């Protein structure tokens, strides 16, 4: 039977938790799956990922056991949390890349900005059609 010191147990807790966090957070969490529209526009969602983690532990025993033993029981624990917050969208249209920021904006502002962008795009298409007819 092998006994581990407190440091080895704590390191094991940290390593195990970090491996599990790595499996959750990958590049597709930050830059999401692309969405392509009929007109060739590509939209990529962009998010901010925040990870918090805490681990602690120590050895415990009464004073009489500390005088005679080479190892002590270890108590430890770990906890963590993760949050994914939308930041914006990368929009690629006809070779132009635009970033639409949705962080710290109200839903009204975001919808209004997207509506204005859509109107501009429609007006641009209409102008091109009129030029082609001439």
The first five atom37 places (N, CA, C, CB, O) and aatype in JSON, in Angstrom:
{
  "aatype": [20, 20, 20, 20, 20, 20, 20, 20, 20, 20, 20, 20, 20, 20, 20, 20, 20, 20, 20, 20, 20, 20, 20, 20, 20, 20, 20, 20, 20, 20, 20, 20, 20, 20, 20, 20, 20, 20, 20, 20, 20, 20, 20, 20, 20, 20, 20, 20, 20, 20, 20, 20, 20, 20, 20, 20, 20, 20, 20, 20, 20, 20, 20, 20, 20, 20, 20, 20, 20, 20, 20, 20, 20, 20, 20, 20, 20, 20, 20, 20, 20, 20, 20, 20, 20, 20, 20, 20, 20, 20, 20, 20, 20, 20, 20, 20, 20, 20, 20, 20, 20, 20, 20, 20, 20, 20, 20, 20, 20, 20, 20, 20, 20, 20, 20, 20, 20, 20, 20, 20, 20, 20, 20, 20, 20, 20, 20, 20, 20, 20, 20, 20, 20, 20],
  "atom_mask": [
    [1, 1, 1, 1, 1],
    [1, 1, 1, 1, 1],
    [1, 1, 1, 1, 1],
    [1, 1, 1, 1, 1],
    [1, 1, 1, 1, 1],
    [1, 1, 1, 1, 1],
    [1, 1, 1, 1, 1],
    [1, 1, 1, 1, 1],
    [1, 1, 1, 1, 1],
    [1, 1, 1, 1, 1],
    [1, 1, 1, 1, 1],
    [1, 1, 1, 1, 1],
    [1, 1, 1, 1, 1],
    [1, 1, 1, 1, 1],
    [1, 1, 1, 1, 1],
    [1, 1, 1, 1, 1],
    [1, 1, 1, 1, 1],
    [1, 1, 1, 1, 1],
    [1, 1, 1, 1, 1],
    [1, 1, 1, 1, 1],
    [1, 1, 1, 1, 1],
    [1, 1, 1, 1, 1],
    [1, 1, 1, 1, 1],
    [1, 1, 1, 1, 1],
    [1, 1, 1, 1, 1],
    [1, 1, 1, 1, 1],
    [1, 1, 1, 1, 1],
    [1, 1, 1, 1, 1],
    [1, 1, 1, 1, 1],
    [1, 1, 1, 1, 1],
    [1, 1, 1, 1, 1],
    [1, 1, 1, 1, 1],
    [1, 1, 1, 1, 1],
    [1, 1, 1, 1, 1],
    [1, 1, 1, 1, 1],
    [1, 1, 1, 1, 1],
    [1, 1, 1, 1, 1],
    [1, 1, 1, 1, 1],
    [1, 1, 1, 1, 1],
    [1, 1, 1, 1, 1],
    [1, 1, 1, 1, 1],
    [1, 1, 1, 1, 1],
    [1, 1, 1, 1, 1],
    [1, 1, 1, 1, 1],
    [1, 1, 1, 1, 1],
    [1, 1, 1, 1, 1],
    [1, 1, 1, 1, 1],
    [1, 1, 1, 1, 1],
    [1, 1, 1, 1, 1],
    [1, 1, 1, 1, 1],
    [1, 1, 1, 1, 1],
    [1, 1, 1, 1, 1],
    [1, 1, 1, 1, 1],
    [1, 1, 1, 1, 1],
    [1, 1, 1, 1, 1],
    [1, 1, 1, 1, 1],
    [1, 1, 1, 1, 1],
    [1, 1, 1, 1, 1],
    [1, 1, 1, 1, 1],
    [1, 1, 1, 1, 1],
    [1, 1, 1, 1, 1],
    [1, 1, 1, 1, 1],
    [1, 1, 1, 1, 1],
    [1, 1, 1, 1, 1],
    [1, 1, 1, 1, 1],
    [1, 1, 1, 1, 1],
    [1, 1, 1, 1, 1],
    [1, 1, 1, 1, 1],
    [1, 1, 1, 1, 1],
    [1, 1, 1, 1, 1],
    [1, 1, 1, 1, 1],
    [1, 1, 1, 1, 1],
    [1, 1, 1, 1, 1],
    [1, 1, 1, 1, 1],
    [1, 1, 1, 1, 1],
    [1, 1, 1, 1, 1],
    [1, 1, 1, 1, 1],
    [1, 1, 1, 1, 1],
    [1, 1, 1, 1, 1],
    [1, 1, 1, 1, 1],
    [1, 1, 1, 1, 1],
    [1, 1, 1, 1, 1],
    [1, 1, 1, 1, 1],
    [1, 1, 1, 1, 1],
    [1, 1, 1, 1, 1],
    [1, 1, 1, 1, 1],
    [1, 1, 1, 1, 1],
    [1, 1, 1, 1, 1],
    [1, 1, 1, 1, 1],
    [1, 1, 1, 1, 1],
    [1, 1, 1, 1, 1],
    [1, 1, 1, 1, 1],
    [1, 1, 1, 1, 1],
    [1, 1, 1, 1, 1],
    [1, 1, 1, 1, 1],
    [1, 1, 1, 1, 1],
    [1, 1, 1, 1, 1],
    [1, 1, 1, 1, 1],
    [1, 1, 1, 1, 1],
    [1, 1, 1, 1, 1],
    [1, 1, 1, 1, 1],
    [1, 1, 1, 1, 1],
    [1, 1, 1, 1, 1],
    [1, 1, 1, 1, 1],
    [1, 1, 1, 1, 1],
    [1, 1, 1, 1, 1],
    [1, 1, 1, 1, 1],
    [1, 1, 1, 1, 1],
    [1, 1, 1, 1, 1],
    [1, 1, 1, 1, 1],
    [1, 1, 1, 1, 1],
    [1, 1, 1, 1, 1],
    [1, 1, 1, 1, 1],
    [1, 1, 1, 1, 1],
    [1, 1, 1, 1, 1],
    [1, 1, 1, 1, 1],
    [1, 1, 1, 1, 1],
    [1, 1, 1, 1, 1],
    [1, 1, 1, 1, 1],
    [1, 1, 1, 1, 1],
    [1, 1, 1, 1, 1],
    [1, 1, 1, 1, 1],
    [1, 1, 1, 1, 1],
    [1, 1, 1, 1, 1],
    [1, 1, 1, 1, 1],
    [1, 1, 1, 1, 1],
    [1, 1, 1, 1, 1],
    [1, 1, 1, 1, 1],
    [1, 1, 1, 1, 1],
    [1, 1, 1, 1, 1],
    [1, 1, 1, 1, 1],
    [1, 1, 1, 1, 1],
    [1, 1, 1, 1, 1],
    [1, 1, 1, 1, 1]
  ],
  "atom_positions": [
    [[0.84, -1.18, 0.0], [0.0, 0.0, 0.0], [0.89, 1.24, 0.0], [-0.96, 0.0, 1.22], [1.83, 1.33, 0.79]],
    [[0.58, 2.19, -0.89], [1.4, 3.39, -1.02], [0.64, 4.57, -0.43], [1.78, 3.65, -2.49], [-0.56, 4.73, -0.68]],
    [[1.33, 5.38, 0.33], [0.73, 6.59, 0.9], [1.28, 7.8, 0.15], [1.02, 6.7, 2.43], [2.46, 7.86, -0.19]],
    [[0.41, 8.74, -0.08], [0.81, 9.97, -0.76], [0.9, 11.09, 0.24], [-0.16, 10.33, -1.89], [0.17, 11.12, 1.24]],
    [[1.8, 11.99, -0.03], [1.87, 13.18, 0.82], [0.74, 14.11, 0.45], [3.25, 13.89, 0.7], [0.09, 13.93, -0.58]],
    [[0.51, 15.1, 1.27], [-0.54, 16.08, 1.0], [-0.32, 16.79, -0.32], [-0.61, 17.1, 2.11], [-1.28, 17.04, -1.05]],
    [[0.94, 17.13, -0.65], [1.22, 17.85, -1.89], [0.88, 17.01, -3.11], [2.69, 18.25, -1.94], [0.36, 17.53, -4.09]],
    [[1.18, 15.69, -3.07], [0.86, 14.83, -4.21], [-0.65, 14.74, -4.41], [1.45, 13.43, -4.01], [-1.13, 14.74, -5.54]],
    [[-1.41, 14.66, -3.32], [-2.87, 14.6, -3.43], [-3.45, 15.88, -3.99], [-3.49, 14.3, -2.07], [-4.34, 15.86, -4.84]],
    [[-2.95, 17.01, -3.5], [-3.43, 18.31, -4.0], [-3.09, 18.46, -5.48], [-2.82, 19.49, -3.19], [-3.92, 18.91, -6.27]],
    [[-1.87, 18.08, -5.87], [-1.48, 18.16, -7.28], [-2.37, 17.26, -8.14], [0.0, 17.76, -7.45], [-2.73, 17.63, -9.26]],
    [[-2.72, 16.09, -7.61], [-3.63, 15.2, -8.34], [-5.01, 15.82, -8.53], [-3.77, 13.89, -7.6], [-5.6, 15.69, -9.6]],
    [[-5.52, 16.5, -7.49], [-6.81, 17.2, -7.61], [-6.74, 18.28, -8.68], [-7.21, 17.81, -6.26], [-7.65, 18.4, -9.51]],
    [[-5.68, 19.07, -8.66], [-5.53, 20.16, -9.63], [-5.43, 19.61, -11.05], [-4.28, 21.02, -9.3], [-6.13, 20.08, -11.95]],
    [[-4.57, 18.6, -11.25], [-4.39, 18.03, -12.59], [-5.7, 17.45, -13.13], [-3.31, 16.95, -12.56], [-6.03, 17.65, -14.29]],
    [[-6.42, 16.74, -12.3], [-7.67, 16.13, -12.72], [-8.7, 17.19, -13.13], [-8.23, 15.26, -11.6], [-9.36, 17.06, -14.16]],
    [[-8.82, 18.22, -12.32], [-9.8, 19.28, -12.62], [-9.41, 20.04, -13.88], [-9.92, 20.25, -11.44], [-10.28, 20.35, -14.7]],
    [[-8.13, 20.34, -14.06], [-7.7, 21.08, -15.24], [-7.92, 20.26, -16.52], [-6.21, 21.47, -15.11], [-8.29, 20.83, -17.55]],
    [[-7.71, 18.97, -16.48], [-7.97, 18.12, -17.64], [-9.44, 18.14, -18.02], [-7.52, 16.68, -17.37], [-9.78, 18.17, -19.21]],
    [[-10.31, 18.13, -17.03], [-11.75, 18.16, -17.31], [-12.16, 19.52, -17.89], [-12.55, 17.87, -16.02], [-13.0, 19.58, -18.78]],
    [[-11.56, 20.61, -17.38], [-11.87, 21.94, -17.91], [-11.41, 22.04, -19.36], [-11.2, 23.05, -17.05], [-12.1, 22.64, -20.19]],
    [[-10.25, 21.48, -19.69], [-9.75, 21.53, -21.07], [-10.68, 20.84, -22.04], [-8.37, 20.9, -21.15], [-10.8, 21.27, -23.19]],
    [[-11.35, 19.79, -21.6], [-12.28, 19.09, -22.5], [-13.54, 19.91, -22.76], [-12.65, 17.73, -21.92], [-14.19, 19.75, -23.79]],
    [[-13.89, 20.79, -21.82], [-15.09, 21.61, -21.99], [-14.81, 22.82, -22.88], [-15.62, 22.07, -20.62], [-15.59, 23.13, -23.77]],
    [[-13.69, 23.49, -22.62], [-13.37, 24.73, -23.34], [-12.47, 24.4, -24.51], [-12.7, 25.77, -22.4], [-11.35, 23.91, -24.32]],
    [[-12.94, 24.66, -25.73], [-12.1, 24.54, -26.9], [-12.36, 25.73, -27.81], [-12.36, 23.2, -27.65], [-13.14, 26.61, -27.47]],
    [[-11.72, 25.75, -28.96], [-11.84, 26.93, -29.83], [-13.26, 27.15, -30.31], [-10.92, 26.79, -31.01], [-13.63, 28.29, -30.57]],
    [[-14.07, 26.09, -30.46], [-15.44, 26.29, -30.93], [-16.32, 26.93, -29.87], [-16.04, 24.96, -31.37], [-17.42, 27.39, -30.17]],
    [[-15.85, 26.97, -28.63], [-16.6, 27.68, -27.59], [-16.44, 29.19, -27.78], [-16.12, 27.25, -26.18], [-17.38, 29.95, -27.54]],
    [[-15.27, 29.62, -28.2], [-14.98, 31.04, -28.36], [-15.45, 31.55, -29.72], [-13.48, 31.31, -28.17], [-16.18, 32.54, -29.8]],
    [[-15.05, 30.89, -30.78], [-15.53, 31.2, -32.13], [-16.47, 30.07, -32.5], [-14.34, 31.36, -33.18], [-16.05, 28.94, -32.71]],
    [[-17.76, 30.39, -32.59], [-18.76, 29.36, -32.81], [-18.81, 28.85, -34.24], [-20.1, 29.88, -32.43], [-18.02, 29.27, -35.09]],
    [[-19.74, 27.96, -34.49], [-19.93, 27.39, -35.82], [-20.43, 28.47, -36.78], [-20.92, 26.21, -35.77], [-21.27, 29.29, -36.42]],
    [[-19.92, 28.46, -38.0], [-20.33, 29.47, -38.97], [-21.74, 29.2, -39.49], [-19.35, 29.52, -40.15], [-22.19, 28.05, -39.57]],
    [[-22.41, 30.29, -39.82], [-23.74, 30.22, -40.43], [-23.62, 30.93, -41.77], [-24.85, 30.88, -39.51], [-23.19, 32.08, -41.84]],
    [[-24.0, 30.24, -42.84], [-23.91, 30.83, -44.17], [-25.31, 31.05, -44.73], [-23.08, 29.92, -45.11], [-26.15, 30.15, -44.71]],
    [[-25.54, 32.27, -45.23], [-26.85, 32.61, -45.78], [-26.86, 32.37, -47.29], [-27.21, 34.08, -45.47], [-25.82, 32.07, -47.88]],
    [[-28.02, 32.5, -47.9], [-28.17, 32.25, -49.34], [-27.35, 33.2, -50.2], [-29.63, 32.35, -49.73], [-26.88, 32.82, -51.27]],
    [[-27.16, 34.43, -49.73], [-26.4, 35.41, -50.53], [-24.89, 35.31, -50.32], [-26.87, 36.82, -50.19], [-24.14, 36.15, -50.83]],
    [[-24.43, 34.3, -49.57], [-23.0, 34.1, -49.37], [-22.43, 34.75, -48.13], [-22.27, 34.61, -50.55], [-21.23, 34.65, -47.87]],
    [[-23.27, 35.41, -47.36], [-22.81, 36.03, -46.12], [-22.49, 34.94, -45.1], [-23.87, 37.02, -45.57], [-23.27, 34.0, -44.92]],
    [[-21.34, 35.07, -44.44], [-20.94, 34.12, -43.41], [-20.95, 34.85, -42.07], [-19.52, 33.51, -43.71], [-20.37, 35.93, -41.94]],
    [[-21.61, 34.26, -41.09], [-21.72, 34.86, -39.75], [-21.07, 33.91, -38.75], [-23.22, 35.15, -39.36], [-21.41, 32.73, -38.68]],
    [[-20.12, 34.45, -37.96], [-19.43, 33.67, -36.93], [-19.7, 34.29, -35.57], [-17.9, 33.6, -37.21], [-19.32, 35.44, -35.34]],
    [[-20.34, 33.57, -34.65], [-20.53, 34.11, -33.3], [-19.21, 34.09, -32.52], [-21.62, 33.3, -32.55], [-18.42, 33.15, -32.64]],
    [[-18.99, 35.14, -31.74], [-17.78, 35.26, -30.91], [-18.22, 35.39, -29.46], [-16.9, 36.48, -31.36], [-19.09, 36.2, -29.14]],
    [[-17.61, 34.61, -28.57], [-17.97, 34.62, -27.15], [-16.73, 34.81, -26.29], [-18.69, 33.31, -26.77], [-15.6, 34.56, -26.71]],
    [[-16.97, 35.26, -25.07], [-15.92, 35.39, -24.06], [-16.13, 34.29, -23.05], [-15.94, 36.8, -23.38], [-17.23, 34.09, -22.55]],
    [[-15.05, 33.56, -22.75], [-15.12, 32.45, -21.79], [-14.35, 32.84, -20.54], [-14.56, 31.13, -22.41], [-13.2, 33.26, -20.62]],
    [[-15.0, 32.71, -19.38], [-14.37, 32.99, -18.1], [-14.4, 31.71, -17.27], [-15.09, 34.17, -17.36], [-15.45, 31.08, -17.12]],
    [[-13.24, 31.34, -16.74], [-13.13, 30.12, -15.94], [-12.55, 30.49, -14.59], [-12.25, 29.04, -16.66], [-11.54, 31.2, -14.51]],
    [[-13.18, 30.0, -13.53], [-12.67, 30.19, -12.18], [-12.47, 28.84, -11.52], [-13.62, 31.07, -11.34], [-13.25, 27.91, -11.74]],
    [[-11.44, 28.72, -10.73], [-11.12, 27.43, -10.14], [-10.46, 27.64, -8.78], [-10.2, 26.61, -11.08], [-9.65, 28.55, -8.61]],
    [[-10.81, 26.79, -7.83], [-10.2, 26.85, -6.5], [-9.99, 25.43, -6.0], [-11.09, 27.67, -5.5], [-10.82, 24.55, -6.22]],
    [[-8.87, 25.22, -5.32], [-8.57, 23.92, -4.73], [-7.89, 24.15, -3.39], [-7.68, 23.05, -5.68], [-7.15, 25.12, -3.21]],
    [[-8.15, 23.28, -2.46], [-7.52, 23.42, -1.15], [-7.49, 22.09, -0.42], [-8.24, 24.46, -0.31], [-8.24, 21.17, -0.77]],
    [[-6.67, 22.0, 0.55], [-6.61, 20.77, 1.31], [-5.51, 20.83, 2.35], [-6.39, 19.59, 0.38], [-4.79, 21.82, 2.45]],
    [[-5.39, 19.79, 3.08], [-4.35, 19.71, 4.09], [-4.39, 18.39, 4.82], [-4.48, 20.86, 5.08], [-5.33, 17.6, 4.68]],
    [[-3.36, 18.17, 5.58], [-3.29, 16.95, 6.37], [-3.9, 17.23, 7.74], [-1.82, 16.45, 6.5], [-3.85, 18.36, 8.24]],
    [[-4.47, 16.21, 8.33], [-5.05, 16.4, 9.65], [-4.76, 15.16, 10.51], [-6.57, 16.67, 9.56], [-4.68, 14.04, 10.01]],
    [[-4.62, 15.38, 11.76], [-4.45, 14.3, 12.75], [-4.38, 14.94, 14.12], [-3.16, 13.43, 12.45], [-4.04, 16.12, 14.25]],
    [[-4.69, 14.16, 15.13], [-4.54, 14.71, 16.48], [-3.06, 14.73, 16.85], [-5.37, 13.89, 17.52], [-2.24, 14.11, 16.17]],
    [[-2.72, 15.41, 17.91], [-1.31, 15.6, 18.28], [-0.6, 14.28, 18.57], [-1.22, 16.49, 19.49], [0.58, 14.16, 18.24]],
    [[-1.25, 13.3, 19.18], [-0.57, 12.03, 19.49], [-0.21, 11.28, 18.21], [-1.47, 11.15, 20.38], [0.84, 10.64, 18.17]],
    [[-1.05, 11.34, 17.18], [-0.74, 10.67, 15.92], [0.39, 11.36, 15.19], [-1.97, 10.61, 15.04], [1.19, 10.7, 14.52]],
    [[0.48, 12.67, 15.31], [1.55, 13.42, 14.64], [2.92, 13.05, 15.18], [1.31, 14.91, 14.79], [3.92, 13.15, 14.47]],
    [[2.99, 12.64, 16.43], [4.29, 12.32, 17.04], [4.84, 10.98, 16.57], [4.16, 12.32, 18.55], [6.05, 10.78, 16.58]],
    [[3.98, 10.05, 16.16], [4.45, 8.7, 15.84], [4.31, 8.31, 14.37], [3.71, 7.71, 16.69], [4.96, 7.36, 13.94]],
    [[3.51, 8.99, 13.6], [3.24, 8.58, 12.22], [4.11, 9.35, 11.22], [1.77, 8.78, 11.88], [4.5, 10.49, 11.47]],
    [[4.4, 8.7, 10.1], [5.13, 9.35, 9.01], [4.19, 9.99, 8.0], [6.04, 8.35, 8.31], [4.62, 10.81, 7.19]],
    [[2.93, 9.63, 8.03], [1.95, 10.19, 7.11], [0.65, 10.47, 7.87], [1.69, 9.22, 5.91], [0.39, 9.9, 8.93]],
    [[-0.13, 11.36, 7.31], [-1.37, 11.75, 7.96], [-2.5, 11.68, 6.95], [-1.25, 13.17, 8.58], [-2.27, 11.78, 5.75]],
    [[-3.72, 11.52, 7.42], [-4.86, 11.57, 6.49], [-4.92, 12.94, 5.82], [-6.19, 11.27, 7.24], [-4.57, 13.96, 6.41]],
    [[-5.38, 12.95, 4.59], [-5.45, 14.19, 3.83], [-6.91, 14.52, 3.54], [-4.64, 14.08, 2.52], [-7.69, 13.63, 3.18]],
    [[-7.28, 15.76, 3.69], [-8.61, 16.22, 3.31], [-8.44, 17.29, 2.25], [-9.41, 16.77, 4.56], [-7.56, 18.14, 2.35]],
    [[-9.28, 17.26, 1.23], [-9.15, 18.25, 0.17], [-10.43, 18.39, -0.6], [-8.03, 17.88, -0.77], [-11.35, 17.57, -0.49]],
    [[-10.48, 19.41, -1.36], [-11.65, 19.64, -2.19], [-11.32, 20.62, -3.29], [-12.82, 20.15, -1.35], [-10.36, 21.38, -3.2]],
    [[-12.12, 20.59, -4.33], [-11.93, 21.53, -5.43], [-13.28, 21.91, -5.98], [-11.03, 20.91, -6.53], [-14.27, 21.19, -5.83]],
    [[-13.31, 23.06, -6.62], [-14.53, 23.54, -7.23], [-14.17, 24.47, -8.37], [-15.44, 24.25, -6.19], [-13.08, 25.04, -8.4]],
    [[-15.07, 24.62, -9.29], [-14.8, 25.52, -10.41], [-16.09, 25.95, -11.05], [-13.91, 24.85, -11.43], [-17.17, 25.41, -10.79]],
    [[-15.97, 26.93, -11.9], [-17.13, 27.43, -12.62], [-16.7, 28.02, -13.95], [-17.89, 28.47, -11.8], [-15.54, 28.4, -14.12]],
    [[-17.63, 28.09, -14.87], [-17.33, 28.62, -16.19], [-18.53, 29.42, -16.68], [-16.98, 27.49, -17.18], [-19.68, 29.05, -16.44]],
    [[-18.23, 30.51, -17.37], [-19.3, 31.31, -17.94], [-18.95, 31.65, -19.38], [-19.54, 32.6, -17.12], [-17.8, 31.99, -19.68]],
    [[-19.92, 31.54, -20.27], [-19.74, 31.89, -21.68], [-20.67, 33.06, -21.98], [-20.03, 30.66, -22.63], [-21.88, 32.95, -21.83]],
    [[-20.09, 34.19, -22.41], [-20.86, 35.4, -22.66], [-20.71, 35.8, -24.13], [-20.39, 36.55, -21.73], [-19.59, 35.94, -24.61]],
    [[-21.81, 36.0, -24.84], [-21.7, 36.46, -26.24], [-21.08, 37.86, -26.29], [-23.09, 36.48, -26.92], [-21.43, 38.74, -25.5]],
    [[-20.15, 38.04, -27.22], [-19.47, 39.33, -27.38], [-19.93, 40.0, -28.66], [-17.94, 39.15, -27.38], [-20.13, 41.21, -28.69]],
    [[-20.09, 39.22, -29.72], [-20.48, 39.81, -31.0], [-20.49, 38.78, -32.11], [-19.55, 40.95, -31.36], [-20.49, 37.57, -31.87]],
    [[-20.5, 39.29, -33.34], [-20.52, 38.44, -34.52], [-19.54, 38.99, -35.54], [-21.94, 38.35, -35.12], [-19.45, 40.2, -35.74]],
    [[-18.79, 38.1, -36.18], [-17.99, 38.45, -37.34], [-18.86, 38.18, -38.56], [-16.63, 37.65, -37.4], [-19.36, 37.07, -38.72]],
    [[-19.03, 39.18, -39.41], [-19.85, 39.04, -40.61], [-18.94, 39.23, -41.82], [-21.03, 40.06, -40.62], [-18.31, 40.27, -41.97]],
    [[-18.88, 38.21, -42.68], [-18.07, 38.26, -43.89], [-19.02, 38.31, -45.07], [-17.09, 37.03, -43.99], [-19.81, 37.39, -45.3]],
    [[-18.94, 39.43, -45.82], [-19.82, 39.61, -46.98], [-19.01, 40.22, -48.11], [-21.05, 40.49, -46.62], [-18.5, 41.33, -47.99]],
    [[-18.91, 39.5, -49.2], [-18.2, 39.95, -50.4], [-16.78, 40.44, -50.08], [-18.98, 41.07, -51.09], [-16.37, 41.51, -50.52]],
    [[-16.08, 39.66, -49.33], [-14.68, 39.99, -49.03], [-14.48, 41.0, -47.92], [-14.03, 40.5, -50.24], [-13.35, 41.24, -47.51]],
    [[-15.54, 41.58, -47.41], [-15.44, 42.53, -46.31], [-15.79, 41.84, -45.01], [-16.37, 43.76, -46.54], [-16.74, 41.06, -44.93]],
    [[-15.0, 42.13, -43.98], [-15.25, 41.55, -42.66], [-15.64, 42.67, -41.71], [-13.99, 40.78, -42.13], [-14.94, 43.67, -41.59]],
    [[-16.77, 42.49, -41.05], [-17.24, 43.47, -40.07], [-17.49, 42.76, -38.75], [-18.54, 44.2, -40.57], [-17.88, 41.59, -38.72]],
    [[-17.27, 43.48, -37.67], [-17.54, 42.94, -36.35], [-18.73, 43.68, -35.77], [-16.3, 43.06, -35.41], [-18.72, 44.9, -35.66]],
    [[-19.77, 42.94, -35.4], [-20.95, 43.53, -34.77], [-20.86, 43.23, -33.28], [-22.28, 42.98, -35.4], [-20.98, 42.08, -32.86]],
    [[-20.66, 44.27, -32.49], [-20.49, 44.13, -31.05], [-21.86, 44.1, -30.37], [-19.63, 45.28, -30.49], [-22.68, 45.0, -30.57]],
    [[-22.09, 43.07, -29.56], [-23.35, 43.0, -28.83], [-23.12, 43.07, -27.32], [-24.08, 41.71, -29.17], [-24.08, 43.03, -26.54]],
    [[-21.87, 43.19, -26.91], [-21.56, 43.24, -25.49], [-21.9, 44.62, -24.94], [-20.06, 42.91, -25.25], [-21.63, 45.64, -25.59]],
    [[-22.47, 44.66, -23.78], [-22.82, 45.9, -23.08], [-23.76, 46.78, -23.88], [-21.57, 46.67, -22.76], [-23.71, 48.01, -23.76]],
    [[-24.62, 46.19, -24.67], [-25.62, 46.94, -25.41], [-26.98, 46.35, -25.07], [-25.35, 46.91, -26.94], [-27.12, 45.17, -24.74]],
    [[-27.96, 47.18, -25.17], [-29.31, 46.67, -24.95], [-29.76, 45.92, -26.2], [-30.29, 47.84, -24.62], [-29.21, 46.11, -27.28]],
    [[-30.74, 45.09, -26.04], [-31.29, 44.34, -27.17], [-31.81, 45.3, -28.23], [-32.4, 43.4, -26.7], [-31.68, 45.04, -29.43]],
    [[-32.42, 46.4, -27.8], [-32.95, 47.4, -28.73], [-31.84, 47.94, -29.62], [-33.63, 48.54, -27.97], [-32.02, 48.03, -30.83]],
    [[-30.7, 48.31, -29.03], [-29.59, 48.85, -29.82], [-29.06, 47.83, -30.81], [-28.47, 49.31, -28.89], [-28.75, 48.16, -31.95]],
    [[-28.94, 46.61, -30.37], [-28.41, 45.56, -31.23], [-29.34, 45.32, -32.42], [-28.22, 44.27, -30.43], [-28.87, 45.24, -33.56]],
    [[-30.64, 45.19, -32.17], [-31.6, 44.96, -33.25], [-31.62, 46.15, -34.2], [-33.01, 44.69, -32.68], [-31.69, 45.97, -35.41]],
    [[-31.57, 47.36, -33.66], [-31.57, 48.56, -34.5], [-30.34, 48.6, -35.4], [-31.63, 49.82, -33.63], [-30.46, 48.91, -36.59]],
    [[-29.18, 48.29, -34.86], [-27.96, 48.28, -35.67], [-28.02, 47.22, -36.77], [-26.73, 48.03, -34.78], [-27.61, 47.46, -37.9]],
    [[-28.54, 46.04, -36.42], [-28.66, 44.98, -37.43], [-29.68, 45.36, -38.51], [-29.05, 43.65, -36.77], [-29.47, 45.06, -39.68]],
    [[-30.76, 46.01, -38.12], [-31.77, 46.45, -39.08], [-31.18, 47.49, -40.02], [-33.0, 47.02, -38.34], [-31.43, 47.44, -41.23]],
    [[-30.41, 48.44, -39.48], [-29.77, 49.46, -40.32], [-28.78, 48.82, -41.3], [-29.05, 50.5, -39.45], [-28.69, 49.24, -42.45]],
    [[-28.04, 47.83, -40.85], [-27.1, 47.14, -41.73], [-27.84, 46.42, -42.85], [-26.24, 46.14, -40.94], [-27.4, 46.42, -44.0]],
    [[-28.98, 45.8, -42.51], [-29.78, 45.1, -43.51], [-30.34, 46.08, -44.54], [-30.93, 44.33, -42.84], [-30.31, 45.8, -45.74]],
    [[-30.84, 47.22, -44.08], [-31.35, 48.23, -45.01], [-30.26, 48.73, -45.94], [-31.95, 49.41, -44.24], [-30.49, 48.91, -47.14]],
    [[-29.07, 48.96, -45.4], [-27.95, 49.41, -46.23], [-27.6, 48.38, -47.29], [-26.72, 49.7, -45.37], [-27.33, 48.73, -48.43]],
    [[-27.62, 47.12, -46.91], [-27.3, 46.05, -47.84], [-28.36, 45.97, -48.94], [-27.19, 44.7, -47.11], [-28.02, 45.8, -50.11]],
    [[-29.63, 46.09, -48.57], [-30.71, 46.04, -49.56], [-30.63, 47.23, -50.52], [-32.08, 46.03, -48.85], [-30.84, 47.07, -51.72]],
    [[-30.32, 48.41, -49.98], [-30.19, 49.59, -50.82], [-29.02, 49.43, -51.79], [-30.01, 50.85, -49.96], [-29.11, 49.83, -52.95]],
    [[-27.93, 48.86, -51.31], [-26.76, 48.63, -52.16], [-27.11, 47.67, -53.3], [-25.59, 48.06, -51.33], [-26.7, 47.9, -54.44]],
    [[-27.85, 46.62, -53.0], [-28.28, 45.66, -54.02], [-29.2, 46.32, -55.05], [-28.99, 44.46, -53.37], [-29.08, 46.08, -56.25]],
    [[-30.1, 47.16, -54.57], [-31.02, 47.83, -55.47], [-30.26, 48.78, -56.39], [-32.1, 48.6, -54.67], [-30.57, 48.86, -57.58]],
    [[-29.28, 49.5, -55.86], [-28.47, 50.41, -56.69], [-27.69, 49.64, -57.75], [-27.5, 51.22, -55.81], [-27.57, 50.11, -58.88]],
    [[-27.17, 48.47, -57.41], [-26.44, 47.66, -58.38], [-27.35, 47.16, -59.48], [-25.77, 46.5, -57.69], [-26.96, 47.13, -60.64]],
    [[-28.58, 46.77, -59.12], [-29.54, 46.3, -60.12], [-29.92, 47.44, -61.07], [-30.8, 45.73, -59.43], [-30.05, 47.22, -62.28]],
    [[-30.1, 48.65, -60.54], [-30.44, 49.79, -61.38], [-29.3, 50.13, -62.33], [-30.78, 51.01, -60.51], [-29.55, 50.49, -63.48]],
    [[-28.05, 50.01, -61.87], [-26.89, 50.27, -62.73], [-26.78, 49.23, -63.82], [-25.61, 50.31, -61.9], [-26.38, 49.56, -64.94]],
    [[-27.11, 47.99, -63.53], [-27.05, 46.91, -64.52], [-28.13, 47.07, -65.59], [-27.19, 45.55, -63.84], [-27.93, 46.66, -66.73]],
    [[-29.29, 47.67, -65.24], [-30.37, 47.87, -66.18], [-30.05, 48.98, -67.16], [-31.66, 48.17, -65.45], [-30.57, 48.98, -68.28]],
    [[-29.21, 49.92, -66.78], [-28.89, 51.06, -67.65], [-27.98, 50.7, -68.75], [-28.3, 52.16, -66.88], [-27.62, 51.56, -69.56]]
  ]
}
